[in-house]
Amino acid sequence: MASSDSELAPVLDKDGVRLTIDEAVATVTLTNPAKRNAQSPALWRALAEAGQLLPGSVRVVVLRGEGKSFSAGLDRQAFTPEGFDGEPSFIDMARGEDDVLDATIAEYQEAFTWWRRGDIVSIAAVQGHAIGAGFQLALACDLRIAADDVQFAMRETSLGLVPDLTGTHPLVGLVGYARALEICATGRFVHADEAERVGLANLVVPADQLDAAAKDLAAALISAPRDAVIETKMLLQGATGRSYEEQRVAERAAQGRRLRDLAGLGD
């Protein structure tokens, strides 16, 4: 990772999202620090497009936000009667047919689903506020590095809503049902020390070292053979849905594929 994000020509740069690619490492940057990287449907579509534009050479994707906050969540304009220009307001969505409402939310979720693809490892580098949709975007990634000033919060319930941008599954997986319920139902802040202690953050670093820590982790992740990392990720992702015996079978099958590949006998 010799080049910095600012030195690379962007593959995508619109609606508050910039994608740059440096060989095996892609960086997705939220680029509206004046609004604390508040999110909108246009930003979600740009995030989904960034995932579609990744070349097969990319092994690690780093997600970061410019400015003092990673993302303060949904842009407050969403809660006004008019909503965003050219987008259905929340009131319009509520008045629509069930299948239309479901399809609209499913489209928004696409910005959050691709980060756990089997062929990449994603890292969220999180500083300052990561609230609501911002928290869920950090949770969408495989790994999280947090600055020591981080403040995670799930505020949807406090607004009469639920977290619907794919955040509930990883949150429960990381911290357990009871703590996840308490975090969501109260909307309280989770600060850096607790985030590291309960497993929300893999690592906490001083804020001025966040980008460097993400680069170091990306470099460590690409040091191992790609197929071994992919097989390991798939084993771990499926572990909670398998019994102990089923996981043993999956391990044997994965190792058989690796041994045949290393022996030059793969497909």
N, C-alpha and C positions, 0 to 999 in steps of 0.2 A: 504494500500500500504506500508507494512512494509519493503519489500525488495527493494533494488535498482536494476536498470536494469543490472548493471555490476555483481551483485551477483547471477543472475538467469541463469540457463542453457538455451541457446537459442533454440527455436523451429526451427528457420531458421537462417542461417548465411552464406550468399554468395552474390557475385556480388555487394558488397557495401550496403547490407541490412541485418539488424539483427532484428529478432522478438523474444521477450520474453513475457511470460505471468505470471502474478501474480494474481491468482484468477480471479476477475472480470475485471481486467485492463490489457490490452496488450500494449506493447510499441514497436513501429517500429522505428528503428534508422538507419539513413543514416551514413555509417561508413567509408567514404573516405575523411577525413578532409584535407589530403594533396592536393587534387584536389577540395577543397571547395564543396565536395559532388556533383560534376558534374554528370549529368545523361546520361545514355546510354540505348539502347534497352535491354541489359542484366539486368541492374538495374530495368527497367520497368517490365520485366518478373518476377524478384524476388519480387517486390512490389505486383504484381498481385497474386503471389503464397502466399505471406503473408496473403492476404485477404482470400484466400481459406483455409488456415490452422487454422483460428480462430475457437476455440471450441465454442459451444453454451453458455458456461458460461460467455463469455466475454461481458461486457456491454459498456466499454469505451476503445477506442484506442487512445493512445498518439503517435503522430508523431514528431520526433525530429532529429536534425542533429548534429553529433559530430564536434567539432572544432569551429572556429570563424564564420562560415557561415552555414546557414540552407541548401541552395543549390544555387550555382551560375548558374544553368541552364544546358542546353545541353552541353555536352562535345564538345569542339571545334574540336575534331577529326571527328565529324560528317560532318564538312564542308570541309574536305579534299577529293580529288578525290577518294581515296581508302576507306574512311569511316572506320567503325569498322571491325575487322577480323570476317569473317563469317556472316556479315550483309550486306544488300543492301545499297549502298551509296545513297545519295540524288540524284545523277545523274542517278544511276540505277533505282531508284524509279520513277523518272520523265519520264524515257524512257519506263516504263512498261505500261501494259494495265490499263485502268481506274479502273476495278474491283480489280486488284491486288494492285494498289496503295491505293485504299480505304480500302481494307482488312488489309494492312500493318499498316496504320494509326489507324484503329479500334483496332488492336492488341495492339499498343502502348497505346491507351487510356484506356485499361483495368486496367492499374496501377492506374488510377485516378478516376475510377467510383465507387469503392466499399466503399469508405469512408463515403458516405451518405446513406448507407443501413439503413433500418428502425429499425433493431434490435440492433444497436450500436449508440453511440455518439462519434464522432472523434474530437480530439483536435490537432491542429498544434502548436507546441512550436517553434517560429521562431526567430532566431537571425542573425545578420549580413546580408549578401546578400541573398535575395530570388528573383532571376532574371529569367525571362522567364519561363521555365519548373519548376523552383523552386517556383516561384510565383504561378503558376497554381497548383502545388502540395499542397501548403498551402491553396489555394482557394478550393481545392477538399474536405477539411475537413469541418465539421459543424461549428467549433469554432476555433478562432485563438488567442493565447497569444503571444504578441510580446515583445522582448527585446527592451530596449531604444536605441540600436544601429542598429535597423533593417532598411534595405533599400530594399523596394519592387520596382520592375521595370518589365515592359512587353516589352522586346526588339525585339520580333519577327518582328514587322512591320518595325523596323529600318534595319532589315536584308533582307527585301523583302518578308517576310513570314507573316503568321497570327498565333495567338494563337490557336492551334488545339488540345490541351490536356485537354479539357473540362473546361477551365478557363473562357470563355466569359460569360457563363450563370450566374455563381455565382457572377462574378465581377459586371455585370449590376444589379443583384439583390441587391447587397450590397451598391453600390455607385451611381446607376442610369446611364442611357444611356450616358448623356453628359459628365460626369466625366470619365466614363469608356472609352469612345472614346478618350478623351484627354490624359488619362494615356497611352493607347495603342499606339496611333498615334505618340505621342512625345517620348515614351520610357523613360520618366523622372523617377527619383527616388521619391518614396513616403516614407517619413521618419515617425518615430514612432508617433510623435504628430499628424500629419495629418491622419495617418492610424487609430488612435483611434477616431479622430474627425469625420471622414467620414464613420466609421463603418467597415473598413477592419479588425481592431483588436478589440476584445472584451475587452482586458486588455493590458496595457503596464506596464512592470516591469523592474527594473535594470537587466542587463544581468546575473549577478551572482545569481539572484533569479528566473530565468526562469523555471528551472526544478521543483523547489519547488512549484511555482505557478501552473504549470500544474498538479502536484500531488494533490494539494489542490482542484483544480477544478474537477479533476476526482473523488476525494472522495465525493465532494458535489453532483456530478451527480449520483453516485450510492447509495446515501442516500435515494432517493425516490424509491417507488416500481417500478420495471422494466416495467411492463405492462402500468403503467400510463405514464411513460416517453416515451415509444414507441408510444402510442396513441397520446400523445401531439406532438411528433415530426412529425408524419404523418399528423396531422391536420395542422401544420404550414407549412410543405413542400407543401401541396396542396392548401394552401390558395390563392396564387396569381393566380392560374388557375381556381378558382371558383368565382362565384358571391357572393355577401353578403348573399343572400338567400340560395344558395347552401352550403356556409360555415356553416350557421345556422343548416341546415339539417345534415351536417357531424358532427358537434359538438354534436347534440342530439343523433345520432347513436353511436358515440364513448362513450358518457357518459352512454348510456344504456348498452353497453357492460361492462363498468367498474362497474356499479351498480350491474349488474347480477353476475359478477365475485366476487365482494366483499360479495355478499349475498350467495355465494356458488352455484349459479345457472348457471354458465357459461358452455360452451361446455366441 
